[in-house]
Amino acid sequence: MPNPQPAETIKLHPDTLDRLSKVSTATVATLLYKRGYQNAYVQGVAPLGKGKPSLVGPAFTLRYIPTRPDTDPIEAFREPDHPQRVAVETCPERAVLVMDCRQDATAASAGSILLTRLEMRGAAGVVTDGGIRDADGAAALEMPVFAAKPSAPTNLTKHHAVDIGLPIGCGGVAVYPGDIVLGDSDGVMIIPRHLADDIAIEAGPMELFERFVLEEVRKNTPVIGLYPATDPDVLERFEAWRARLSD
């Protein structure tokens, strides 16, 4: 099967990222599942720090393979074309740096210095299925950072950076450059770029209905027939409730 269309050929609606920033990963997970996408949740990552806004933006990818002594001495960082450093300096503004560490968090994929540089350059955030060193500093950034765990060893001990801007796997999920990354307290979802506009349009109304459902549950309404709305009068009650909101 062919790869998805290149990101530059799929233009997003101007409101899509803003709309997605206001909805939850749980909502997006359900909407993707309805379309047959059952493996879009990045496994094993969580936000560093609390109280930050949702992470949303197009994916900018970096892939690591295992290290070898001949390719990853400490002097490797002196190379001006080291892919990790190049990725930090070329990640577009408002993009999310997504790193493929093969779900190996026994070494860091980056630390607070590089992450601070990304924040200063205007990146939307970072997602890695590897570790992060200087984790307290990373957690203190305004930019959201999602990682498997804190990990002190430098990336050179386990991770050899090789590819920028190519398809990767992160947390067991295929990530193509330009896919839309959404992260919140529940984790990270990867939205195929060609579905992002439709997901953004559907997510708001879905969450509004779930807000109505939650109010009904707090009134001790049974969930059978309510969620999903199989009882004929549920949608009528929802429409009346929504009308009252706009009064």
C-alpha positions in Angstrom: 0.0 0.0 0.0 1.3 3.5 -0.7 2.2 5.9 2.1 -0.2 8.8 2.9 -0.1 11.9 0.7 2.7 14.2 1.6 1.8 16.8 4.3 2.3 19.7 2.0 -0.4 18.4 -0.3 -3.0 18.3 2.5 -4.0 21.8 3.6 -5.7 22.2 6.9 -8.6 24.5 7.6 -7.4 27.6 9.4 -9.5 26.7 12.4 -8.6 23.0 12.8 -5.7 23.3 15.2 -7.5 25.8 17.4 -10.6 23.5 17.5 -8.5 20.5 18.4 -6.8 22.4 21.2 -10.2 22.6 22.9 -11.1 18.9 22.8 -9.8 15.9 24.7 -7.7 13.0 23.5 -10.4 10.7 24.7 -12.9 12.3 22.3 -10.4 12.1 19.4 -9.7 8.4 20.3 -13.4 7.6 19.9 -13.8 9.5 16.6 -10.7 7.8 15.2 -12.0 4.4 16.3 -15.2 5.0 14.5 -13.1 5.4 11.3 -11.2 2.2 11.9 -8.1 3.7 13.5 -7.6 1.6 16.6 -3.9 2.3 17.1 -3.4 6.0 17.3 -2.7 6.4 21.0 1.0 6.7 21.8 1.7 4.1 24.5 3.9 4.7 27.5 4.2 8.5 27.5 2.9 11.1 29.9 3.3 14.9 30.3 6.2 16.2 32.3 4.7 18.8 34.6 1.0 19.7 35.3 -1.3 22.6 34.5 -0.2 23.1 30.9 -2.4 23.7 27.9 -3.1 20.9 25.5 -0.3 20.1 23.0 -1.4 20.4 19.4 0.5 20.8 16.2 1.9 19.0 13.1 4.5 16.3 13.7 8.2 16.9 12.9 9.9 13.5 13.2 13.3 12.3 14.4 14.3 8.6 14.4 16.9 6.9 16.6 18.4 3.4 16.1 20.6 1.6 18.6 24.1 2.9 19.2 27.4 1.4 18.4 30.8 2.4 19.9 32.1 3.5 16.5 29.1 5.8 15.7 28.3 7.3 19.1 31.4 8.4 21.1 30.9 11.5 23.2 32.6 13.5 20.5 29.6 12.9 18.2 27.9 16.0 19.6 30.7 18.1 18.2 29.5 17.2 14.6 27.6 20.2 13.1 25.3 17.9 11.2 24.4 15.7 14.2 20.7 14.8 13.5 19.5 15.5 17.0 20.9 19.0 17.0 19.8 19.6 13.4 16.3 18.5 14.3 16.2 21.0 17.2 17.4 23.8 14.9 15.1 23.0 12.0 11.8 22.0 13.8 9.3 24.5 12.3 7.5 27.0 14.5 4.3 25.6 16.1 5.4 22.0 15.1 5.8 19.1 17.5 9.1 17.3 17.6 8.2 13.6 17.8 11.0 11.2 18.5 11.2 7.4 17.9 13.3 5.8 20.5 12.0 2.3 20.0 10.1 2.6 23.3 13.5 2.4 25.1 13.6 4.9 28.0 16.8 3.6 29.5 18.6 6.7 28.1 17.4 10.2 27.3 16.3 11.4 23.9 17.0 15.0 24.9 17.5 17.2 27.9 16.4 20.6 29.2 18.9 22.6 27.2 17.7 21.3 23.8 14.1 21.5 24.9 14.6 25.1 26.0 16.0 25.8 22.6 13.0 24.3 21.0 10.7 26.5 23.2 12.7 29.6 22.3 12.3 28.7 18.6 8.5 28.5 18.9 8.0 24.7 18.8 4.6 23.6 20.0 6.0 20.7 22.1 7.8 17.4 22.2 6.7 13.8 22.3 9.2 11.0 22.8 8.8 7.3 23.7 12.3 7.5 25.2 13.5 9.3 28.3 14.2 12.9 29.1 17.1 14.1 31.2 17.1 17.2 33.4 13.4 16.3 33.7 12.6 19.0 36.3 13.9 21.7 34.0 11.9 20.2 31.1 8.8 20.0 33.2 9.2 23.7 34.1 9.0 24.8 30.5 5.8 26.4 29.2 6.0 24.1 26.2 4.4 20.7 26.8 6.8 17.8 26.9 5.5 14.2 26.8 8.0 11.4 27.6 8.2 7.8 28.9 10.1 8.8 32.0 13.0 10.8 33.4 16.3 9.2 32.4 19.7 10.5 33.3 22.0 8.8 30.7 22.8 10.8 27.6 21.1 9.6 24.4 24.5 8.5 22.9 24.5 5.6 25.3 21.5 4.0 23.7 20.2 6.1 20.8 21.8 6.9 17.5 20.0 9.7 15.6 19.6 8.9 11.9 16.6 10.3 10.2 14.7 13.6 10.2 11.3 14.2 8.5 10.6 10.6 7.7 7.8 8.2 8.9 8.5 6.8 12.3 7.0 4.7 15.1 6.5 6.4 18.4 5.0 4.5 21.3 3.8 1.8 18.9 2.0 4.3 16.6 2.9 5.2 13.0 3.6 8.9 12.7 4.0 10.5 9.3 5.5 14.0 9.0 2.6 16.5 9.2 0.2 14.2 11.1 -1.5 16.1 13.8 -0.4 15.5 17.4 -2.8 16.1 20.3 -1.7 15.7 23.9 -3.4 16.3 27.2 -3.4 14.7 30.7 -4.7 11.4 29.2 -1.7 11.1 26.8 -1.1 11.6 23.1 -3.1 10.9 20.0 -1.8 10.9 16.5 -4.4 12.1 14.0 -3.7 11.3 10.4 -3.5 14.6 8.6 -6.1 13.9 6.1 -8.7 13.3 8.9 -7.8 16.3 11.0 -10.4 18.7 9.6 -13.2 16.3 10.0 -12.2 15.2 13.5 -12.0 18.9 14.6 -15.5 19.6 13.3 -17.0 16.5 14.9 -15.2 16.7 18.3 -16.9 19.9 19.6 -20.5 18.7 19.2 -19.6 15.3 20.6 -18.2 16.8 23.7 -21.2 19.1 24.1 -23.5 16.0 24.0 -21.3 14.3 26.6 -21.6 17.4 28.8 -25.4 17.0 28.6 -25.0 13.3 29.4 -22.9 14.0 32.5 -25.5 16.4 33.8 -28.1 13.7 33.3 -26.0 11.1 35.1 -25.7 13.6 38.0 -29.5 13.7 38.1 -29.4 9.9 38.6 -30.5 9.1 35.1 -29.5 5.5 34.1 -26.9 5.3 31.3 -28.8 2.6 29.4 -30.6 4.4 26.6 -28.8 7.7 27.5 -25.3 6.9 26.4 -25.4 6.0 23.6 -28.7 7.8 22.9 -30.9 4.9 22.0 -34.0 6.2 23.8 -36.1 8.3 21.4 -36.5 11.2 23.8 -32.8 11.6 24.7 -31.9 13.7 21.6 -35.1 15.8 22.1 -34.0 16.5 25.7 -30.5 17.3 24.5 -31.8 19.8 21.9 -33.9 21.5 24.5 -30.9 21.6 26.9 -28.7 23.0 24.1 -31.3 25.7 23.3 -31.3 26.8 27.0 -27.5 27.2 26.8 -27.9 29.7 24.0 -30.7 31.7 25.7 
